[in-house]
Amino acid sequence: MKRTLFWVLVIVAGSYGSAYWLIRSNVQSQLDETARLLFGAGTLTYGHIWVSPLGDVSVGDLSFESNIPAADFSIERLSLETDNWLELAQLGQALIDNETPEQLTLSFEGIRVDVSGVQRMLDPGGTLRRSFLAAGCGEQRTYFNFSDLDNMGFHEIRSDMVLQYQLSPARDNLRINADFTTESMYRLGMLLDIALADASGIAMVTGATLNRMQLRVEDLGYVTGVMAFCADETELTVEEYHSRHVDAWVQLSRQLGVVLGDEVVNAYADFIDQPDTFRLESFARLNATKVMTIREPQLLLDRLALQIVVNGGEPRPLQLNLEQLNTEVNSRPTPSDTRGAVVEGSPVPRPPRIVEVPVARLPNWLGTEMIVTLVDGREFRGEVLSMNEGQVRFSQSVVGGTMIIPLQLNSIRRVRVLNQ
C-alpha cells in the first residue's frame, strides 16, 4: 500500500513538474518574443513567472516604457487561471498539440496607463475627446481631464481586467466574458454567447450565430462623483443638474445624428438619479453571414432588438433613430466612383423608415414588409399573409424563394413596419 501511494505521488509530482516547466518556458518565450517585437517602440520588462500547484500561472511587474513620452503602462500581476493542477497539465498538453484549450481565464491586476499621453498621440488637437457624461457640465467642457477627476476625488486610476472564454465539450458553442473594473469608479462587463458552425477556418466564423449579447455598467461612485462635481461647477443643486445633464445628453446625441426614443431617455434619467447598474441585452440570434450583408446601421440595430435594464428593473426597448447615420453610409461613393462625385439629378437612396406599431394592430398591416420580434428573442423579416383565431401566417424571404412560418399572435412581442 505504501509503495502504491509512493508511486502515485511520484506520478502526480512528475505531471505537475512537466506542466510547470512547459508552461513557464512557453510563457517566458512568448514574453521575450513580444519584447523583441516591441523593441522599436519601447522596452517591455517583466518580473517573476510563477506556476502555482492550484493551477494558476502569474507574471509579476509587467511594464512597458515607451520611446514616445507619456505613453507608458504597467501591470502589477498578469495571471492565467485554471481550476486545478490537472487542468493546468491539460493546458500544457494542448499547447504541445497546438490545440485550443476548452477554457481559459486571463486576469490583469493593477493596470496603470497614462491615458493623457495616449489621448495626445491619437488626438493631438482634442477634437475627438467627447464624453456623454460631461454633457451640460459647463459651456466649454466636453470631457473630463485628470484635473477634473482629481477634484472629484479620484486621485489615482488603478484598474483590473478579467478575460474568460469557455468552449462546450462538443466545441459547438463559445461563451466569452470580460470585466474591466476601475477602483471606486465603475465596472464594465461584456458577455457573448456564440453558436459555432460545424466547420473550420473562416467557414466556422462566417457560419457562427450570436445567441446572446450583454453589455453592463455598474457604477462604483463615478456617476455620483461626476454629478456632484458638475452641479458645483454650474452652481445648481444636484437634482437641478440631473435635469440639465439629461437635456444636454439628448441634444449631444442629436448633434451626432442619433434621435433617442422616450424609453431610452427615461431609462438614462433613472440611472442618473440612482446610479447602480445599467445593462444592454440582445437575444436576437444573428448569423454572422447575414450581419455582414447589412449596410444600414438602423437595420442592424433593429435586428439586434436591444433591451435596456436599469437597476435590475423591467426590460425596455432601445429605441434609436439613426437616419442621419444611415444617410451618411448610403451617400458614400461606391468603389467604382473613384472621384467620389455625385451624378447630378440621380436619386439619393433613403434607408428604410421603421415605425413601431402595437401588436394588436397587426391585422391593419397585412402584406406590408415588417420585422416581428418574438417573446423568446427570435426575429423574422417579411410579410403577414393572413390571420385566423390568434394564428399568423408569416412569409419570410429565403434563398431560392419564400418560407411560410406559422406564428401564434401571443408569441409576438414587437412589430416594426418598414418603408412607410
C-alpha positions as CSV (number, residue, x, y, z in Angstrom):
1,M,0.0,0.0,0.0
2,K,2.8,2.4,0.9
3,R,4.6,1.6,-2.3
4,T,1.5,2.2,-4.3
5,L,1.0,5.6,-2.6
6,F,4.6,6.4,-3.2
7,W,4.3,5.8,-7.0
8,V,1.0,7.8,-7.1
9,L,2.8,10.7,-5.5
10,V,5.7,10.3,-8.0
11,I,3.3,10.4,-10.9
12,V,1.4,13.4,-9.6
13,A,4.7,15.3,-8.9
14,G,6.1,14.4,-12.3
15,S,2.9,15.5,-14.1
16,Y,2.9,18.8,-12.2
17,G,6.6,19.3,-12.8
18,S,6.2,18.7,-16.5
19,A,3.3,21.1,-16.7
20,Y,5.3,23.7,-14.6
21,W,8.3,23.8,-16.9
22,L,6.4,23.5,-20.1
23,I,4.0,26.4,-19.3
24,R,6.7,28.5,-17.6
25,S,9.0,28.2,-20.6
26,N,6.2,28.8,-23.0
27,V,5.1,32.0,-21.2
28,Q,8.7,33.2,-21.0
29,S,9.3,32.7,-24.6
30,Q,6.1,34.5,-25.6
31,L,7.0,37.4,-23.4
32,D,10.5,37.5,-24.8
33,E,9.1,37.4,-28.4
34,T,6.7,40.2,-27.6
35,A,9.5,42.3,-26.1
36,R,11.6,41.7,-29.3
37,L,8.7,42.9,-31.5
38,L,8.1,46.0,-29.4
39,F,11.8,46.9,-29.2
40,G,11.5,49.7,-31.7
41,A,8.6,51.3,-29.8
42,G,9.9,50.9,-26.3
43,T,11.1,48.4,-23.7
44,L,8.9,45.6,-22.2
45,T,10.1,44.1,-18.9
46,Y,8.6,41.6,-16.5
47,G,9.4,40.1,-13.2
48,H,9.0,36.6,-11.7
49,I,7.0,33.9,-13.5
50,W,5.2,31.6,-11.1
51,V,3.2,28.4,-11.8
52,S,1.0,27.6,-8.8
53,P,0.0,24.0,-7.8
54,L,-3.5,25.3,-7.6
55,G,-3.5,25.8,-11.4
56,D,-2.5,29.5,-11.8
57,V,0.3,31.0,-13.9
58,S,1.3,34.5,-12.9
59,V,3.7,37.2,-14.2
60,G,4.6,40.0,-11.9
61,D,5.6,43.6,-12.5
62,L,4.9,43.7,-16.3
63,S,5.6,47.1,-17.6
64,F,6.2,48.9,-20.9
65,E,8.4,52.0,-21.1
66,S,7.6,53.8,-24.4
67,N,10.0,55.7,-26.6
68,I,7.2,58.2,-27.0
69,P,6.9,60.4,-24.0
70,A,3.9,59.8,-21.6
71,A,2.6,56.6,-23.3
72,D,3.7,54.0,-20.7
73,F,1.7,51.3,-18.9
74,S,2.3,48.8,-16.1
75,I,0.5,45.7,-14.7
76,E,1.2,44.6,-11.2
77,R,0.2,41.0,-11.9
78,L,-0.8,39.1,-15.0
79,S,-2.3,35.6,-14.3
80,L,-3.6,32.7,-16.3
81,E,-6.1,30.8,-14.1
82,T,-7.3,27.2,-14.2
83,D,-9.3,25.3,-11.5
84,N,-6.6,22.8,-10.5
85,W,-3.2,21.4,-11.5
86,L,-4.8,18.7,-13.6
87,E,-6.4,21.3,-15.9
88,L,-3.0,23.1,-15.9
89,A,-1.4,19.9,-17.1
90,Q,-4.1,19.5,-19.8
91,L,-3.4,23.1,-20.9
92,G,0.2,22.3,-21.2
93,Q,-0.6,19.3,-23.4
94,A,-2.9,21.4,-25.5
95,L,-0.1,23.8,-26.1
96,I,2.1,20.9,-27.2
97,D,-0.5,19.7,-29.6
98,N,-1.3,23.2,-30.9
99,E,-4.9,22.8,-29.8
100,T,-7.3,25.5,-28.4
101,P,-8.0,24.8,-24.7
102,E,-11.6,24.4,-23.8
103,Q,-11.5,27.2,-21.3
104,L,-9.1,30.0,-20.3
105,T,-9.1,32.9,-17.9
106,L,-6.7,35.8,-18.0
107,S,-6.6,38.2,-15.1
108,F,-4.8,41.6,-15.2
109,E,-4.4,43.2,-11.8
110,G,-3.2,46.8,-11.1
111,I,-3.3,48.2,-14.6
112,R,-1.9,51.7,-14.8
113,V,-2.0,53.5,-18.1
114,D,-1.0,57.1,-18.9
115,V,-4.3,57.9,-20.6
116,S,-3.4,61.6,-21.2
117,G,-0.4,60.5,-23.2
118,V,-2.4,58.1,-25.3
119,Q,-5.0,60.8,-26.0
120,R,-2.3,63.3,-27.1
121,M,-0.9,60.7,-29.5
122,L,-4.3,59.7,-31.0
123,D,-6.0,63.0,-30.9
124,P,-3.4,65.9,-30.7
125,G,-6.0,68.6,-31.5
126,G,-8.5,67.4,-28.9
127,T,-11.3,67.1,-31.5
128,L,-12.3,63.5,-30.6
129,R,-12.4,64.0,-26.8
130,R,-16.0,64.0,-26.0
131,S,-17.7,62.4,-23.1
132,F,-21.5,61.9,-22.9
133,L,-21.3,62.1,-19.1
134,A,-19.8,65.6,-19.4
135,A,-22.8,67.0,-21.4
136,G,-24.1,70.1,-19.6
137,C,-21.1,70.4,-17.3
138,G,-20.1,74.0,-18.2
139,E,-20.1,75.7,-21.6
140,Q,-16.6,74.6,-22.7
141,R,-16.2,71.2,-21.0
142,T,-16.7,68.3,-23.4
143,Y,-14.7,65.7,-21.4
144,F,-13.1,65.2,-18.0
145,N,-9.3,65.7,-17.8
146,F,-7.2,64.5,-14.9
147,S,-7.5,67.8,-13.0
148,D,-11.3,67.3,-13.1
149,L,-11.0,63.7,-11.9
150,D,-8.7,64.8,-9.1
151,N,-11.3,67.5,-8.0
152,M,-13.9,64.7,-7.9
153,G,-11.8,62.7,-5.5
154,F,-10.4,60.2,-8.0
155,H,-6.7,60.8,-7.3
156,E,-5.4,57.5,-8.7
157,I,-6.7,55.4,-11.5
158,R,-6.0,51.7,-11.0
159,S,-7.9,49.1,-12.9
160,D,-8.3,45.3,-13.0
161,M,-9.5,43.2,-16.0
162,V,-10.6,39.6,-16.4
163,L,-11.0,37.9,-19.8
164,Q,-12.5,34.5,-20.0
165,Y,-13.7,32.1,-22.7
166,Q,-15.2,28.6,-22.5
167,L,-15.9,26.1,-25.3
168,S,-18.6,23.5,-24.9
169,P,-17.3,19.9,-24.8
170,A,-18.6,19.4,-28.3
171,R,-16.9,22.7,-29.3
172,D,-20.1,23.9,-30.9
173,N,-20.7,26.8,-28.5
174,L,-18.4,29.6,-27.3
175,R,-19.0,31.8,-24.3
176,I,-16.9,34.9,-23.7
177,N,-16.9,37.1,-20.6
178,A,-14.9,40.3,-20.0
179,D,-14.9,42.5,-16.9
180,F,-13.0,45.8,-16.5
181,T,-13.0,47.5,-13.1
182,T,-11.6,50.8,-12.2
183,E,-11.4,51.1,-8.4
184,S,-14.0,53.3,-6.8
185,M,-15.3,54.4,-10.2
186,Y,-17.1,51.8,-12.4
187,R,-17.1,48.2,-13.6
188,L,-17.7,47.4,-17.3
189,G,-18.7,44.0,-18.4
190,M,-19.5,42.1,-21.7
191,L,-21.0,38.7,-22.3
192,L,-21.2,36.9,-25.7
193,D,-22.8,33.5,-26.3
194,I,-22.0,32.2,-29.8
195,A,-23.1,29.1,-31.6
196,L,-20.2,27.8,-33.8
197,A,-20.6,26.3,-37.2
198,D,-19.5,22.7,-37.8
199,A,-16.6,23.8,-40.0
200,S,-13.0,25.0,-39.7
201,G,-11.2,28.2,-40.5
202,I,-13.1,31.2,-41.9
203,A,-16.2,29.0,-42.5
204,M,-16.5,28.4,-38.8
205,V,-16.6,32.2,-38.2
206,T,-19.0,33.1,-41.1
207,G,-21.3,30.3,-40.0
208,A,-21.4,31.4,-36.4
209,T,-24.6,32.7,-34.8
210,L,-24.8,35.2,-31.9
211,N,-27.3,33.8,-29.4
212,R,-26.9,36.4,-26.7
213,M,-25.1,39.7,-26.1
214,Q,-24.9,41.7,-22.9
215,L,-23.1,44.9,-22.1
216,R,-23.3,46.1,-18.5
217,V,-22.2,49.1,-16.4
218,E,-22.0,49.0,-12.6
219,D,-21.4,52.4,-11.0
220,L,-18.9,52.3,-8.1
221,G,-19.1,56.0,-7.4
222,Y,-18.1,57.6,-10.7
223,V,-21.5,58.9,-11.8
224,T,-22.3,60.2,-8.3
225,G,-19.0,62.0,-8.2
226,V,-19.5,63.5,-11.7
227,M,-23.0,64.8,-10.9
228,A,-21.8,66.4,-7.6
229,F,-18.8,68.0,-9.4
230,C,-20.8,69.4,-12.3
231,A,-23.6,70.6,-10.0
232,D,-21.0,72.6,-8.2
233,E,-19.5,73.8,-11.5
234,T,-22.8,75.1,-12.8
235,E,-24.0,76.4,-9.4
236,L,-27.1,74.2,-9.3
237,T,-28.4,71.6,-6.9
238,V,-27.7,68.0,-7.8
239,E,-31.3,67.5,-8.6
240,E,-31.4,70.5,-10.9
241,Y,-28.2,69.5,-12.6
242,H,-29.6,66.0,-13.3
243,S,-32.3,67.6,-15.4
244,R,-29.8,69.9,-17.1
245,H,-27.5,67.0,-17.9
246,V,-30.2,64.7,-19.4
247,D,-31.4,67.5,-21.7
248,A,-27.8,68.2,-22.8
249,W,-27.2,64.5,-23.3
250,V,-30.2,64.3,-25.6
251,Q,-29.0,67.3,-27.6
252,L,-25.5,65.9,-27.9
253,S,-26.9,62.7,-29.3
254,R,-28.9,64.7,-31.9
255,Q,-25.7,66.5,-32.9
256,L,-24.1,63.2,-33.5
257,G,-27.1,62.0,-35.7
258,V,-28.9,59.9,-33.1
259,V,-32.5,60.6,-32.1
260,L,-33.3,59.0,-28.8
261,G,-36.7,57.4,-28.0
262,D,-38.6,58.3,-24.8
263,E,-37.9,54.9,-23.2
264,V,-34.2,55.5,-23.7
265,V,-34.2,59.0,-22.2
266,N,-36.3,57.8,-19.2
267,A,-34.0,54.8,-18.6
268,Y,-31.0,57.0,-18.6
269,A,-32.6,59.6,-16.3
270,D,-33.5,56.8,-13.9
271,F,-29.9,55.6,-13.9
272,I,-28.5,59.1,-13.3
273,D,-30.9,59.6,-10.4
274,Q,-30.0,56.3,-8.8
275,P,-26.7,55.1,-10.4
276,D,-26.4,51.3,-9.7
277,T,-26.5,49.0,-12.8
278,F,-27.2,49.6,-16.5
279,R,-27.5,46.7,-19.0
280,L,-28.0,46.4,-22.7
281,E,-29.1,42.9,-23.8
282,S,-29.9,41.1,-27.0
283,F,-31.2,37.6,-27.7
284,A,-31.6,38.2,-31.4
285,R,-29.8,35.1,-32.8
286,L,-27.9,36.8,-35.6
287,N,-25.9,34.8,-38.1
288,A,-22.5,36.3,-39.0
289,T,-23.0,36.0,-42.7
290,K,-26.3,37.9,-42.6
291,V,-24.9,40.6,-40.4
292,M,-22.1,41.2,-42.9
293,T,-24.7,41.9,-45.6
294,I,-26.4,44.7,-43.6
295,R,-25.2,48.1,-44.6
296,E,-27.6,50.4,-42.7
297,P,-26.8,50.9,-39.0
298,Q,-30.5,51.4,-38.3
299,L,-31.4,48.0,-39.7
300,L,-28.6,46.3,-37.8
301,L,-29.8,48.0,-34.6
302,D,-33.3,46.8,-35.2
303,R,-32.2,43.3,-35.9
304,L,-30.3,43.3,-32.6
305,A,-33.5,44.2,-30.7
306,L,-31.5,45.5,-27.8
307,Q,-33.2,46.0,-24.4
308,I,-32.3,48.3,-21.5
309,V,-32.4,47.1,-17.9
310,V,-31.8,49.7,-15.2
311,N,-31.0,48.7,-11.6
312,G,-32.5,45.2,-12.2
313,G,-35.9,46.5,-13.3
314,E,-38.1,45.6,-16.2
315,P,-36.5,45.5,-19.7
316,R,-37.2,48.5,-22.0
317,P,-36.7,48.6,-25.8
318,L,-33.7,50.5,-27.0
319,Q,-35.4,52.9,-29.4
320,L,-32.9,54.9,-31.5
321,N,-33.4,56.6,-34.9
322,L,-30.1,56.6,-36.8
323,E,-31.5,58.1,-40.0
324,Q,-28.6,60.6,-40.3
325,L,-26.0,57.8,-39.8
326,N,-27.9,55.8,-42.5
327,T,-27.7,58.7,-44.9
328,E,-24.0,59.1,-44.4
329,V,-23.4,55.4,-45.1
330,N,-25.6,55.3,-48.2
331,S,-24.2,58.5,-49.5
332,R,-20.6,57.3,-49.5
333,P,-19.1,56.8,-53.1
334,T,-19.0,53.3,-54.5
335,P,-15.6,51.7,-55.3
336,S,-16.2,52.3,-59.0
337,D,-16.7,56.1,-58.3
338,T,-13.0,56.9,-57.7
339,R,-13.5,60.6,-57.6
340,G,-16.4,60.4,-55.1
341,A,-18.6,62.6,-57.3
342,V,-22.4,62.5,-57.2
343,V,-24.2,62.5,-60.5
344,E,-26.5,65.5,-60.7
345,G,-30.1,64.6,-60.7
346,S,-29.6,61.0,-59.5
347,P,-31.9,59.9,-56.7
348,V,-30.3,59.6,-53.2
349,P,-31.1,56.2,-51.7
350,R,-33.0,56.5,-48.5
351,P,-32.8,53.9,-45.7
352,P,-36.0,52.1,-44.8
353,R,-38.1,54.0,-42.4
354,I,-39.1,51.9,-39.4
355,V,-42.3,52.5,-37.5
356,E,-43.2,50.6,-34.4
357,V,-46.8,49.6,-34.2
358,P,-48.8,47.8,-31.4
359,V,-49.1,44.1,-31.8
360,A,-52.9,44.4,-31.5
361,R,-52.9,46.5,-34.8
362,L,-51.1,43.8,-36.7
363,P,-54.3,43.0,-38.9
364,N,-54.1,46.5,-40.3
365,W,-50.7,45.8,-41.8
366,L,-51.3,42.7,-43.9
367,G,-49.0,42.5,-46.9
368,T,-46.6,45.1,-45.5
369,E,-42.9,44.4,-45.0
370,M,-42.0,44.3,-41.3
371,I,-39.8,42.9,-38.6
372,V,-41.5,40.9,-35.9
373,T,-39.7,40.0,-32.6
374,L,-41.0,37.1,-30.6
375,V,-41.1,36.8,-26.9
376,D,-38.1,34.3,-27.0
377,G,-36.0,36.9,-28.8
378,R,-36.2,35.4,-32.4
379,E,-36.8,37.9,-35.2
380,F,-38.3,37.5,-38.7
381,R,-38.5,39.9,-41.6
382,G,-41.2,39.5,-44.1
383,E,-45.0,40.0,-44.5
384,V,-48.1,38.8,-42.7
385,L,-50.2,36.9,-45.2
386,S,-53.3,36.2,-43.1
387,M,-54.5,35.9,-39.5
388,N,-57.1,33.4,-38.1
389,E,-58.0,32.8,-34.5
390,G,-54.8,34.1,-33.0
391,Q,-52.5,32.4,-35.5
392,V,-50.4,34.4,-38.0
393,R,-49.2,33.1,-41.4
394,F,-45.9,34.9,-41.9
395,S,-43.9,34.9,-45.2
396,Q,-40.2,35.3,-45.0
397,S,-37.8,35.6,-47.9
398,V,-35.1,32.9,-48.0
399,V,-32.5,31.8,-50.6
400,G,-34.4,30.5,-53.6
401,G,-37.9,31.7,-52.6
402,T,-40.1,32.3,-49.6
403,M,-40.9,30.3,-46.4
404,I,-44.3,30.3,-44.7
405,I,-43.9,30.4,-40.9
406,P,-46.9,29.9,-38.6
407,L,-46.8,32.1,-35.5
408,Q,-49.1,32.4,-32.5
409,L,-50.2,36.1,-32.0
410,N,-49.4,35.9,-28.3
411,S,-45.8,34.9,-29.1
412,I,-45.1,38.2,-30.8
413,R,-43.6,40.9,-28.6
414,R,-42.7,43.6,-31.0
415,V,-43.8,44.7,-34.6
416,R,-41.8,47.2,-36.7
417,V,-43.2,48.2,-40.1
418,L,-40.7,49.2,-42.9
419,N,-40.8,51.5,-45.9
420,Q,-43.7,53.7,-44.8
